[in-house]
Amino acid sequence: MDDEAKVLNSFKRQLRQHFQVETALGGYHGLEIVKKNGPFAVVVSDMQMPGMDGIQFLAKVREIAPDTVRMMLTGYADQQTAIQAINEGNIFRFMVKPCPTEAMIKSLEAGIEQYRLITAEKELLEKTLQGSIKVLTDILSLVNPKAFGRAARVRRLVKRLLDQMKVEKSWHIELAAMLSQVGCVAVPEDVLDNVYKGYVLDGDKERIFRTHPQIGHDLIANIPRLEAVAEIIAYQEKGYDGSGPPPDGKKGKDIPLGARVLKVALDYDTLISAGKSRDEALQEMRKRIGKYDPSVIGALAEATKEEPKYEIRSVKPDELRTGMILAEDVRTDSGMLITTRGQEVTLALRKRLLNFSITKPIRVIVPRSSHQEAETDSTISHRSAPLA
């Protein structure tokens, strides 16, 4: 990018045989092109331009497309300019005009290779992350279908709360909701049954159940890039007033927002699962003074005013499609529990159900507005975790 059309045309003639080149006249025009046609592998900018200099421009490019490799081309090769360009724009190469075509080509080739390395590493990390999440959720669905069913219900409610609160970049909170019950693999089934039915636990059972957020945290914290998710899971049972685990004195807005949202969603799900109506559940929660973030309770009241419009259908096991939601527990013909109501059908779950002897139709929930069957698998319906 340059502010002189002749210079830009000259570069384009010299480089178009080797690369796909786009040019922009000035910083503002350059940003428009990056937003519209990017991301680009490499962006090269002149230093001295009216309105927005090269350092400012490349710093903006870094915000818009952080993976793009940035280079500076200038006739002002003083040390301070170079230092500022590197610090503010995170410059990969600093070239001085006049730059021979051969040197420019070598620099661009190095920049493209750097871009390939960055994107390849990012893709590897993203696939590793998604694979780790899939393994954890699949194991939970196999080992403890009731816990997985609860996590699936809570994740959907958390999404509605976040939408109501207009929380941006919320993928880690939704993911924390989906993984919130992973620590329950260490909790006896009878204890979980009592919790999910809304029963008050005695001393020993209460102590055992309270360990699951920390267990979940310790499992998730081992996965790179999920530190914030692990922290939310650790604080999911923490009251807004500071009560509950972990006993570290945190309260109010010092507790992660995701944990405050998750606490509300979990307790609401418990009350609904115990047979309470929406109004009864809200009334009960409002009586628990200090337990919840008031803004989240307000969002809950709004988000649950109108339940999503669904209809219940009965389908054979081989008619299940990803995206359907189980309206009831699914058991084999002999009575063994395979999975619980509220779970979203994934490809893994569908395959698992087909391995058992189930002759009775399965009741599922589908959107009332559409009778289309989902054709693609979604192991869990969370937004892909961005790896910036």
N, C-alpha and C positions, 0 to 999 in steps of 0.2 A: 504494500500500500504506500502511496506517495501522494503529494499534492500537485504534482506536475504531470499532465497527461502525456507529454512526450517521453518522459522517463518511464512511465508505466507501459506505454506501447513498445518501447525498446526492450524492456524486460520480457514482455509477453512474446515478442518475436524470437528472442534468444532462448526462451525456456519451453515454449509450447511443444517442441519436438521431443522433449524429455518428460514433461509433466503436464497434468491438466491444471491450467492456470486461470484464476479469476483476479481481476484488479479492481481497486476502489480508489476514488479521488477524494482523499481526506479521511479523517478519523471517523466522523459520524456516518459517512457512506459505508466505510469499512465495517462498522458495527452492525449496520442494517444487513449487509451481505452475510456476515457471520451468523446472525440470528436466523436469516431466511434460508440460506443454503448450506450452513455448517452442519456438523462440525467439520473443520478442515484438518488435515494432518499437520500442516505447517502454515503459519502466518508470518510474513515478513513485513516490517514497517520501517518507514523513514523516521528519523528523529525529529527534525524541525518541520512542523506543519502548523498552519494557522488554526486557532480554535481549540485544537487538541493535539498535544505533541505525542511522539511515539511511545514514551513511557506511560502516559495516561491511557493511550489507546490499548497497548498490550496488557495493561493491568485490567482493563475492562474485558478484553478477550479472555483473560484468565478466569474471570468471574462467570462469563457466559459458557465457555468451553474449556474447562480446566485441563482436559487431556491434550488439547492442541499444543503443539510445540511452537514456541514464539522466538523470533529472531529480530535483531535490530540492525538496520543499515543506515549509516550516517557519515557525514563528512566532518562531524565534530567529535573527534576521537579523544576528548580529554578524559582524564581518569575519573573525575566526579560524575560525569555523564554515564560512564560505563558502570560505576558502582550503583548509581541510582536506578539504572535500567535493570540491572540484575536483581536488586533488592525488591523493587516495586513490581516489576513485570515478570520476574522469574525467567529471565532470558536464557535460552539454550545456546545461542551463538550471537556474538557481537561483531559485525562486519563493517569495514571502513570503505567509504566511497573514494575513488572509483573501484568497484569490486569486479575483477575479471570474471567473464562468464564461466570459465572452468571452475574457479573457486566457488562461485555461487552454486553451480550444479552439485559440487561435492558437499557443500554445506546443506543444501536441500535434501540430498540423499541421506545424509547423516540424520537430519531432522525427521525424515519419513521413517527411518529405521527405529529411531527413538520412539516415535508415535506407535509403531507396531509393537514394540516391547511393552509400552505402557498399557495399550489396549489388550494385549495378550495376557498380561498379568491380571488385569482387571477382570477379564472374562474367566480366567482360572479361579480367581477368588470368589467371583459371583457363583460359578457352578459349584464350587466347594461348599459355599455357604448354603445354597439352595439344597444341595444334596444332604448336608448335615441336618437341616431342618426337616427334610422329608423323612430321613431315618428316624429322628426323634418322634415325629408325629405318628409314623407308621408303627413304631414300637409301642407307643402309648395306646394306640387303637387296638393293638393285639393283646397287650398285657392287661390293660385296664380300660375296657370300652366305656365304662360309666364316666371315668375321668375325661376321656377324649370327647365324649358326647357333651359334657358340660363345657369344656374348652371351646368347642365349636359354637355352642349357643352364645357363650359369653363374647366370643370374638365378633359375632354379628351385632350384638348389642353395643359393644365398644365402638364399632364402626359408625353406628347411628349416632352415638353420643359425640364422637369426634366431628362428624358432619354438622351436627347441631351447634357445636361449639366453634365451628369453623377453624379447627386446628389444621395447620398445614404441615406437610412432611411428617405424616403420622404413621408411616410404615412400621417403625419400631414399636409403637404402642399396640398396633393391631397384631404384630407378631408376638409381642409379650403376652397378649390375651390368648393367642392360639397355643402358646407354650406354657401357660400359667400353671397347668396341672401336671407338668412333667415330674415334679417332685413327689407326686402322689404314688409313684411306683413303689415308694418305700413305706406307704401308709396301708395298714390292714384294710381289707375290703369292708369289713363290718363298720369300721370307723367312718369310711367314706360314705357308706350307705346312710348312716345317721346324719352326717353333715348335709348330704344332698337332699335329705328329707326334712331338714330344718330342725332336727332334734338338738337339744342342749346336751353337750358332751360332759362326762364327768372328768375329774382331774387328770387321770392318766391318759384317757383318750384325747382330751383337749391338748395336753402336752405333746402327744404324738403328732396330732394333726398340725400343730403350730410349727413343726419342723419342716414341713414340705416346701414353704417358700425359700428357705435357705438351701435346701437340697436342690431345688430347681435352679436357683441362682448359681450354685457351684457347678452344676452340669452345663448350663448355658455359657457361663463365663469362660469355659475352655474353648469356645468357638470364636475365632478372630472376628472383629467388627460388631460383636453382639454385646459389648460391655453395657451399653445403655439398656438393652433388652433385659439382661441379667439383673440390673439394678431395679428395674420396674418389678420384676418377678419377686425379688427379695422383699419389696415393700408392699406387695399386693394386699396383705392383711393388716396393714398399718392404718390406724384411725387418724383422722385429721387432727384430733386433739393429742396425738402422740402415743395413744394406747396401742397395744398389739406389737407383734414382732416386726423388725428386730428391735431390741430394747436399747436404742442408742440416743434417745432424747429428741430425735427429729419430730417436727410437727408442722402443721399448716403447709405453707407453700414451699417449705424446705423439702418436703416429700416430693419426689418426682411426679409431674403431672400425670404421666401414664399410670403410675401406681394409684393415684387418687381416682382416676377414671375406672381403673380395673376393680378397685375396692367396691365402688358403687355397683358396677355391673355384676360382680360376683354375688354380692348380698341380695341384689334384686332377683337374680336367677334362683338363688336358694329359696326365697320367699315364694316365687311363682311356682317352683318345682314342688313346694310343700302344699300347693293348692290355693294360695292367695290370689285374689284378683289384682289387676293392675292398681286400682285405687287403694285396696287394702295394703298392698306392698309399699306403695308410696307413703301412706299414712304411718305405717310401722317404722319406716326408715326415718321419717321426719321426727319421730318421737325419740330417736337415738341422738340426743343433742351432742354436738361436737364430734360425731363419728365420721362425718362426710364433709367434703368440700362443698359449700353451699352452691357454688356455680355449677358443679357437676350434678347435684340434685336437681337444680333448675333445668339443666339440659335433659335430664332423665324424664322429668315431667313432660317436657315438650316433645322429646323424641318418641315417647310411647303413647302420645295422644291418639295417633292413628297407626294401627298395626299394618304392616305391609299386606297387600291383598294377595292371598294365596288360596288355593283350593287343594283339597286332599283327594288323592286318587289311589286306587289299589292296582299294583303292578306285579307281575311275576318277577322272580329274581333276575332272569335274563333280560328283562325289559328295563332294568335300572339304568339310568344315565347319569353321568357326572353333572353335578349342580343341583340334583334333587336333594331334598332334606327328608330324613326319616321321621315319620310322624309317630312312630311307636318303637319300642324295643323289638329287636329281631332275634328270634330264638330258633334253634333247630327243631325238627319234628319231635325230638326226644326231650325238648325243654331247655337245652343248654343255651345260655345267653351268649350271643355273638357280638352284638353291638347295641347301643342305646339310642333312644329317640334324640332328635336334635342334631344328629351328625349330618354333615354334607357328604353326599356320595362322591367319592374319588375313584379313580381307576383302581387303586390298590384295594379299597374297600369292596368295590364291585367284584373284583377277582376273588377276594376272600370269601364273600358270600356264596359265590358260585361253587366253591369247594365243599360246601356243606349240604346236607340233605334238608332242603326247605321246600315244601310243597304248597304251603299256604301263601296267598298273595301278601305282599308287603305294602303297607300304607305309607305314602310319601306325600310331601308338600311340594307343590310347584306354583310358580307365579300365575295368578288368575288371568293376567293380561296376555299371556303367551302360552301356547301349547307346543312350542318348538322344543325339541330335545337337544340338550347340549351335546356336542359331538367331540369336543376336545377335553382332555384331562386337565384338571387343576388340582394338584395335590393338596394345597390349602389356598384359600382365596385371600392371600395377602399380597400387597404390592411388592414387587421385586425390590429387594433391599439395594438402594443405591450405594455404590462403593466409590465415594468421592475421594 
